[in-house]
Each structure stands twice: as structure tokens, then as C-alpha cells.
Amino acid sequence: MQISSLTVHCASLCLDVVNGESFEKLTIADIQSWRDELYSFIENRVESLKFSSETQHLFITSVRDEVLMILMLSKENLFAREPYWILEKMQRKIALSYNIYINNSDF
């Protein structure tokens, strides 16, 4: 599996959060409240790719939602905190999102 820099970035973010001291105290609502912040975080990493704004929005939203899903799963399932699993999930989602929103873009 080839790992993109965006994958490493997002996986690192997930691992930093789930390994943080306060993670156990977070609620699902707390995690969901990070939607805008995570969007900006990812947007800063993909700005140089120069997509149309609509294509970029769809791509970033898809990647952001995967980060949120991993964090929420990590609240209930220890397997979701495993670094290789997180890397694999992020890489697959990023590749799929790229193929759907970028390669097939008519924007």
C-alpha cells in the first residue's frame, strides 16, 4: 500500500487525539463539534492541489468525515486505535474520494 502525505497527516491527527490524556472524557458530541476545525486542517493540506471550489469541498468533506468516523469508533472499539488500521482506513478513503471527486470531476 502506498501512503500519501495527506494519509499520514490525517492518521497522525487521529492518533494524537486518541492517545491524548483527555480522549476518554470526550463525548461523541465533542468529537462531532470539531467538524469545521478538521475541515480547515485538511483544507490547508490540499490547497496546493488547485481543484475547483466545489470539487475541493466534496473531497475535503469526505476525508474529514472519515477522520470523524475513526475518532468516534475509537471511543467504543480499541481496534480503531491501532495505527496500521487507521493508516489503511485513511488511505483507502482518500484514494476513493480522489477517484470519485477528482478523477471524475466535471467541474
Protein Blocks (a to p, Z undefined) as FASTA:
>chain_A
ZZdfklmmmmmmmmmmmmpmklmmpcfklmmmmmmmmmmmmmmmmmmnopafklmmmmmm
mmmmmmmmmmmmmmmmmklmgmklmmmmmmmmmmmmmmmmmmmpcZZ
